[in-house]
Amino acid sequence: MAQQEPHVEETVTYETVITTTEVVGSDIVKTEEYQTQAKTEISTKEKLEADEAFTEGSSVDSQTDSKIIMNEAIRDEYDATGHHDYIQSADEKALVRRLDYFLVMPCICVLNFLQYFDKSALSYAAVLGIKKDANISADQFAWLGSIFYLGYLVYQGPNAYLLQRVPIGRYLGVIIILWGFVLAMTEMGENFSQLAALRFLLGFFEAGVYSSCLMIISTLYRRREQTARIGLIYICNGVAMAVGGLIGYGIGHMDGQGGKSGWRWIMIILGSVTVAFGFFCFFFLIDNPKSKLICRDEKTRAILAERTLDNAVVRNKTIKVAHMIEAVKELRFWCFVFAALLINMQNGALSTYSSLITNSLGFSSLDAILLTIPNGVVDVIYILIAIFVNQRYGHTLPLACVLMAWSTIGLILLITIPVAKVKLLGLYSTWSYASAFVLLLTSLANNVAGYTKKVFYSSVLLVFYTIGNFLGPISLLNQTAPYVPGMVVFICANVASIVLLLIAHFSMARENRRRLESKSDVKVNVNDDLTDKENPNIIYRI
């Protein structure tokens, strides 16, 4: 293979990298063309700065810190939908297995299971006596559902700052411990004011979870792998609904034990478990691609460099205002955040009212809790379908639109057909919105580059997610089941979200065509932390 002419400055080649990657497998060999290009050697100070930006906390020694170069040859490996055919080597597969089964995803799964279960504890408490014990009205109960998201909203600013400034694993450990403590203390609430304050604090400390998980997955996984891992977060939510129904049913039978109502025992038990898990995450959650538990040798280092070419995410502690300004100027940004708001109006309502809706169909209080189990099951099924179709065929946002359309059909069944079983079927159908939101987050994780820009995108999206969840329960104020006016609002919101997702899809598709037709030979170093707009070699995965 012909070598590129070296620059005037002192240069080194990728010969050492080739020696390593020949062992790694065909996926790395495929990129041999650009890896053998000469590159300018950087000074010791620059090498240290670049290494810190990409591998904060790395304990792996290396003779040189090679630049990770993305050029036109890399861009041309993608088609117009951002699809990239690659063959994983045995070593890379082993690395992914370690991430999936031992180092990262188990913690993330348990974390999201507890987060959703803890947040939804109010739904179980609704049929276990909380309204009677605290002497709260139906409207005050709706406000308890919404106040959680007010705390969630208030914390997004501090969350965005801390995500970029502190190790994510330690950060998550602290906020998990704090929200577990708040949940356990909720059993002491005796009136609306006390419960409202505790629900606000619960939302405040839970607010950092989704964005933290999104950043960990974006950093450690290839773009094509991210759909399944982000989907797994929400599968755990579905499992929390299903298993949570069983746990809630069991704890409900503790009513009167120790002189406490069943809903108080739910708060105590869930809060205690959450605190214990928070300490585990503080010490053991892996958040860094160059942790000594991941990057153990030069072969793994080369694999990580190749994977970074694909996801283009490099941790950087410097907050770049230019990244934020670029984001707010993008039509895609506003489509994403408003779609998140509209989709999650329904989420906020159903998370709080699902047991009450089921109870209104003629089922007893404990049976209503049991009937939340299918909510979790269908939620998992929809997400698994979304993951399978997306990984096989792509079309992330169009698929999200199909799932939102199906959710809308479920809402229509819920409010128009006067048959309890059909209404229950409609309720279960509505949960397809969750898989649509998974695909929205996947598109964000896949296609937004630049560390500050990605943190900003995800944080603002969560602000709008929070507003949607806040507005959802309020939309059902002064209504009785089946809450027809509120459901009509959710139907309109779903239709509007479909329009926004399609606009975002076609804007990225147009940019992909433009980039693939251009003849730019710009070479960029991924460690420079460029945005997807600054780096012309990124092809959006749509």
Backbone hydrogen bonds, N-H to C=O, Kabsch-Sander energy under -0.5 kcal/mol:
donor,donor_aa,acceptor,acceptor_aa,energy
12,V,39,K,-1.9
18,I,14,Y,-2.6
19,T,15,E,-2.2
20,T,16,T,-1.5
21,T,17,V,-3.1
22,E,18,I,-2.1
23,V,20,T,-1.2
24,V,20,T,-0.9
25,G,21,T,-1.5
27,D,87,I,-0.7
28,I,25,G,-0.7
29,V,25,G,-2.0
30,K,26,S,-2.1
31,T,28,I,-1.5
32,E,29,V,-2.0
34,Y,31,T,-0.5
35,Q,31,T,-1.6
36,T,32,E,-1.7
37,Q,34,Y,-1.1
39,K,12,V,-2.1
41,E,10,E,-1.9
47,K,43,S,-2.8
48,L,44,T,-2.2
49,E,45,K,-2.2
50,A,46,E,-2.8
51,D,47,K,-2.6
52,E,48,L,-2.2
53,A,49,E,-2.1
54,F,50,A,-1.7
55,T,51,D,-3.8
56,E,52,E,-0.6
58,S,55,T,-2.4
59,S,290,K,-0.8
61,D,59,S,-0.5
66,S,64,T,-0.8
69,I,67,K,-0.8
70,M,524,V,-3.2
74,I,71,N,-0.6
75,R,71,N,-2.0
76,D,72,E,-2.4
77,E,74,I,-1.6
78,Y,75,R,-1.8
79,D,83,H,-1.7
82,G,79,D,-2.1
85,D,77,E,-0.5
86,Y,84,H,-0.6
88,Q,86,Y,-0.6
93,K,89,S,-2.4
94,A,90,A,-2.0
95,L,91,D,-2.1
96,V,92,E,-2.6
97,R,93,K,-2.3
98,R,94,A,-2.1
99,L,95,L,-2.1
100,D,96,V,-2.7
101,Y,97,R,-2.9
102,F,98,R,-1.6
103,L,98,R,-3.0
104,V,99,L,-1.8
105,M,99,L,-2.1
107,C,104,V,-0.5
108,I,104,V,-1.9
109,C,105,M,-2.9
110,V,106,P,-2.3
111,L,107,C,-2.7
112,N,108,I,-2.3
113,F,109,C,-2.2
114,L,110,V,-2.6
115,Q,111,L,-2.5
116,Y,112,N,-2.2
117,F,113,F,-2.4
118,D,114,L,-3.1
119,K,115,Q,-2.0
120,S,116,Y,-2.4
121,A,117,F,-0.5
121,A,118,D,-0.8
122,L,119,K,-0.7
123,S,120,S,-1.4
124,Y,120,S,-1.1
125,A,121,A,-2.5
126,A,122,L,-1.6
127,V,123,S,-0.5
127,V,124,Y,-1.0
128,L,125,A,-1.3
130,I,125,A,-2.0
133,D,129,G,-2.7
134,A,130,I,-2.4
135,N,131,K,-0.5
136,I,131,K,-1.9
141,F,137,S,-2.0
142,A,138,A,-1.8
143,W,139,D,-1.8
144,L,140,Q,-1.7
145,G,141,F,-1.5
146,S,142,A,-1.6
147,I,143,W,-3.1
148,F,144,L,-1.0
149,Y,145,G,-0.5
149,Y,146,S,-0.8
150,L,146,S,-1.0
151,G,147,I,-1.9
152,Y,148,F,-1.7
153,L,149,Y,-2.2
154,V,150,L,-2.3
155,Y,151,G,-1.5
156,Q,153,L,-1.4
157,G,154,V,-0.5
159,N,155,Y,-2.5
160,A,156,Q,-2.2
161,Y,157,G,-1.7
162,L,158,P,-2.7
163,L,159,N,-2.4
164,Q,160,A,-0.8
164,Q,161,Y,-0.7
165,R,161,Y,-1.0
166,V,162,L,-2.3
171,Y,167,P,-2.2
172,L,168,I,-2.9
173,G,169,G,-2.0
174,V,170,R,-1.9
175,I,171,Y,-2.0
176,I,172,L,-2.4
177,I,173,G,-1.9
178,L,174,V,-2.1
179,W,175,I,-2.4
180,G,176,I,-2.3
181,F,177,I,-2.0
182,V,178,L,-2.1
183,L,179,W,-2.5
184,A,180,G,-2.2
185,M,181,F,-2.0
186,T,182,V,-0.9
186,T,183,L,-0.8
187,E,184,A,-1.0
188,M,185,M,-2.0
189,G,186,T,-2.1
195,L,191,N,-2.2
196,A,192,F,-2.8
197,A,193,S,-2.1
198,L,194,Q,-2.1
199,R,195,L,-2.6
200,F,196,A,-2.2
201,L,197,A,-2.0
202,L,198,L,-2.2
203,G,199,R,-2.3
204,F,200,F,-2.3
205,F,201,L,-2.3
206,E,202,L,-1.8
207,A,203,G,-0.9
208,G,205,F,-0.5
209,V,206,E,-1.7
212,S,208,G,-1.4
213,C,209,V,-2.5
214,L,210,Y,-2.5
215,M,211,S,-2.1
216,I,212,S,-2.1
217,I,213,C,-2.5
218,S,214,L,-2.4
219,T,215,M,-1.7
220,L,216,I,-2.0
221,Y,217,I,-2.0
226,Q,222,R,-1.1
226,Q,223,R,-0.7
227,T,223,R,-0.6
229,R,225,E,-1.4
230,I,226,Q,-3.0
231,G,227,T,-2.7
232,L,228,A,-1.8
233,I,229,R,-1.2
234,Y,230,I,-1.2
235,I,231,G,-2.2
236,C,232,L,-2.1
237,N,233,I,-0.9
238,G,234,Y,-2.0
239,V,235,I,-2.9
240,A,236,C,-2.2
241,M,237,N,-2.0
242,A,238,G,-2.4
243,V,239,V,-3.3
244,G,239,V,-0.6
244,G,240,A,-1.6
245,G,241,M,-1.4
246,L,242,A,-1.3
247,I,243,V,-2.9
248,G,244,G,-3.5
249,Y,245,G,-2.1
250,G,246,L,-2.4
251,I,247,I,-3.1
252,G,248,G,-2.0
253,H,249,Y,-0.7
253,H,250,G,-1.0
254,M,251,I,-2.4
255,D,252,G,-1.2
256,G,260,K,-2.7
257,Q,254,M,-2.8
259,G,256,G,-1.9
260,K,257,Q,-1.7
263,W,128,L,-0.9
264,R,261,S,-0.6
265,W,261,S,-1.5
266,I,262,G,-1.7
267,M,263,W,-1.6
268,I,264,R,-2.3
269,I,265,W,-2.6
270,L,266,I,-2.3
271,G,267,M,-2.1
272,S,268,I,-2.1
273,V,269,I,-2.1
274,T,270,L,-2.2
275,V,271,G,-2.1
276,A,272,S,-1.9
277,F,273,V,-2.1
278,G,274,T,-2.1
279,F,275,V,-1.6
280,F,276,A,-1.4
281,C,277,F,-2.4
282,F,278,G,-2.1
283,F,279,F,-1.2
284,F,280,F,-2.2
285,L,281,C,-1.8
286,I,103,L,-1.2
291,S,288,N,-1.9
294,I,291,S,-1.9
295,C,291,S,-2.6
296,R,294,I,-1.3
301,R,297,D,-1.8
302,A,298,E,-2.2
303,I,299,K,-1.8
304,L,300,T,-2.6
305,A,301,R,-2.0
306,E,302,A,-2.1
307,R,303,I,-2.3
308,T,304,L,-2.2
309,L,305,A,-1.5
310,D,306,E,-0.8
311,N,307,R,-2.2
312,A,308,T,-2.8
314,V,312,A,-0.5
319,I,317,K,-0.5
320,K,318,T,-0.7
321,V,319,I,-0.8
323,H,320,K,-0.8
324,M,320,K,-1.0
325,I,321,V,-2.4
326,E,322,A,-2.4
327,A,323,H,-1.9
328,V,324,M,-2.2
329,K,325,I,-1.0
330,E,327,A,-1.8
334,W,330,E,-1.2
335,C,331,L,-2.1
336,F,332,R,-2.7
337,V,333,F,-2.4
338,F,334,W,-2.0
339,A,335,C,-1.9
340,A,336,F,-2.2
341,L,337,V,-1.8
342,L,338,F,-2.4
343,I,339,A,-2.6
344,N,340,A,-1.8
345,M,341,L,-0.6
345,M,342,L,-0.7
346,Q,342,L,-0.6
346,Q,343,I,-0.6
347,N,343,I,-0.7
348,G,344,N,-2.3
349,A,345,M,-1.6
350,L,346,Q,-2.8
351,S,347,N,-2.5
352,T,348,G,-0.9
353,Y,349,A,-2.8
354,S,350,L,-1.8
357,I,353,Y,-3.0
358,T,354,S,-2.3
359,N,355,S,-2.6
360,S,356,L,-1.9
361,L,357,I,-0.5
361,L,358,T,-1.2
362,G,359,N,-1.5
363,F,358,T,-0.9
368,A,364,S,-2.6
369,I,365,S,-1.5
370,L,366,L,-2.0
371,L,367,D,-2.3
372,T,369,I,-1.5
373,I,370,L,-1.8
376,G,372,T,-1.3
376,G,373,I,-0.5
377,V,373,I,-2.0
378,V,374,P,-3.0
379,D,375,N,-1.8
380,V,376,G,-2.1
381,I,377,V,-2.3
382,Y,378,V,-2.8
383,I,379,D,-1.9
384,L,380,V,-2.6
385,I,381,I,-2.4
386,A,382,Y,-2.4
387,I,383,I,-2.7
388,F,384,L,-2.5
389,V,385,I,-2.6
390,N,386,A,-2.4
391,Q,387,I,-2.6
392,R,388,F,-1.9
393,Y,389,V,-3.1
394,G,389,V,-0.6
394,G,390,N,-1.8
397,L,542,I,-0.5
399,L,395,H,-2.0
400,A,396,T,-1.5
401,C,397,L,-1.9
402,V,398,P,-1.8
403,L,399,L,-2.0
404,M,400,A,-2.0
405,A,401,C,-2.1
406,W,402,V,-1.9
407,S,403,L,-2.0
408,T,404,M,-1.9
409,I,405,A,-1.8
410,G,406,W,-1.8
411,L,407,S,-1.9
412,I,408,T,-2.1
413,L,409,I,-2.2
414,L,410,G,-2.1
415,I,411,L,-1.4
416,T,412,I,-1.4
417,I,413,L,-1.6
419,V,417,I,-1.0
423,K,419,V,-2.6
424,L,420,A,-2.4
425,L,421,K,-2.1
426,G,422,V,-2.7
427,L,423,K,-2.6
428,Y,424,L,-2.2
429,S,425,L,-2.0
430,T,426,G,-1.6
431,W,427,L,-0.5
431,W,428,Y,-0.8
432,S,429,S,-1.6
433,Y,430,T,-1.8
434,A,431,W,-1.4
435,S,431,W,-0.5
436,A,432,S,-1.5
437,F,433,Y,-2.1
438,V,434,A,-1.8
439,L,435,S,-1.8
440,L,436,A,-1.8
441,L,437,F,-2.4
442,T,438,V,-2.2
443,S,439,L,-2.3
444,L,440,L,-1.9
445,A,441,L,-2.8
446,N,442,T,-2.8
447,N,443,S,-1.9
448,V,444,L,-1.7
449,A,447,N,-0.6
450,G,312,A,-0.8
454,K,450,G,-2.9
455,V,451,Y,-2.5
456,F,452,T,-2.9
457,Y,453,K,-3.0
458,S,454,K,-2.6
459,S,455,V,-2.5
460,V,456,F,-2.8
461,L,457,Y,-2.5
462,L,458,S,-1.9
463,V,459,S,-1.5
464,F,460,V,-2.2
465,Y,461,L,-2.6
466,T,462,L,-2.3
467,I,463,V,-2.2
468,G,464,F,-2.5
469,N,465,Y,-2.3
470,F,466,T,-2.3
471,L,467,I,-2.5
472,G,468,G,-1.8
474,I,470,F,-0.9
475,S,471,L,-1.9
475,S,472,G,-0.6
476,L,473,P,-1.5
477,L,474,I,-1.8
479,Q,476,L,-1.1
483,Y,480,T,-2.7
487,M,483,Y,-2.3
488,V,484,V,-2.2
489,V,485,P,-1.7
490,F,486,G,-1.9
491,I,487,M,-2.1
492,C,488,V,-2.2
493,A,489,V,-2.2
494,N,490,F,-2.3
495,V,491,I,-2.0
496,A,492,C,-2.2
497,S,493,A,-2.2
498,I,494,N,-1.9
499,V,495,V,-1.7
500,L,496,A,-2.0
501,L,497,S,-2.4
502,L,498,I,-2.0
503,I,499,V,-1.9
504,A,500,L,-2.2
505,H,501,L,-2.3
506,F,502,L,-2.5
507,S,503,I,-1.9
508,M,504,A,-1.9
509,A,505,H,-2.3
510,R,506,F,-2.1
511,E,507,S,-1.6
512,N,508,M,-2.3
513,R,509,A,-2.0
514,R,510,R,-1.9
515,R,511,E,-2.4
516,L,512,N,-2.6
517,E,513,R,-1.6
518,S,514,R,-1.1
524,V,70,M,-2.6
526,V,68,I,-3.2
526,V,524,V,-0.6
528,D,525,N,-2.5
529,D,526,V,-1.8
532,D,449,A,-0.8
535,N,531,T,-2.0
538,I,535,N,-1.4
540,Y,538,I,-0.5
542,I,81,T,-2.0
542,I,540,Y,-0.9
